[in-house]
Amino acid sequence: MNNKNTQDFILSDRSFEGYKPFKSALAILLTLMFFLALASALILGIAVLGTFYQQDIIDKIAMLSHGYDNFNVYDSTGALVTLGTIALFIPAMFLATNITGYRPFSSYTSVTGKWRTRPFFVCLAVALIVAGIPIVIESTSECNYTGYKFTLAGLLLCLVLGPLQCIAEEYIFRGLIMQSIGGWINISSIAVLLQAIPFMFLHPYSSYGMVEVTYSGIIAGFLVYVTGGIEAGSALHIVNNMTLFLMNGLGYQSIKTNVELSSLLSTVIVDGIFFAAVFLLKTRTGIFSEDLPKKPYSNKKIVSEKLSA
């Protein structure tokens, strides 16, 4: 694959030596199987410990099927069940890609085959301004104060597992699924649109909320198209989720199953502004063109060229 454009990254799957369409499908299936096994083991472990400590674990697990109105990342059990299980997609995908063997787990990260730290933190700073501040303002202005919810353990686990949960979703949807679809159909834009569908079903919102999540998933996909990696989408995802988690934990209820039209419109504007800011960063600074590999990976047919800003 000649990376003259970062959007080639979405279509990179078929450029790996040993690629076969069934292998990417197998990687998705194995990832799901490993995830279910790991998540079941985690929940079983929590349930056993909960029984020992006389905590009502079953009720907390059952809350997951009730949408976001009873959303809980505020105590240790809630954070482990809600965030920890999703974070397990990372080791699940790592195991699956090692079994299929035609491309390494790290190759789903970016055109460089690794996590680009500087672009990530730059995008994180942009996301804090564009998305984080509006969420804080909106949450506090609604004055729906429900009381402080965090336990110390819950807060610490939320701070650790929250970002991992967001990154895990980016690896699965904008990494494994989107790039697998790109390999099957060889059309970047369709791959971006299709990966947003399963992403939507992962989030049990009302109709406006489903549209909102689909839109955010599409924006995250096109961020990969523009930047050649999942770092920018991860930055926005982390700021959005962590700001909501923290504001809710502090007592400002802002995570709800029933999403209103005003929230959808706000997301359209905020995500659009973030995308425009990242696009300007790419074209004006060339930050996403740094550290491109000059030699191909030993197990794949990739020759990366210097990207133009």
Helices and strands as residue ranges (DSSP letters): G 6-15, H 21-52, H 57-62, G 63-66, H 76-79, I 80-84, H 85-87, H 89-100, G 105-108, H 117-127, I 128-132, H 133-141, H 152-169, I 170-177, H 178-185, H 188-201, H 207-227, H 231-249, H 261-285, G 287-289
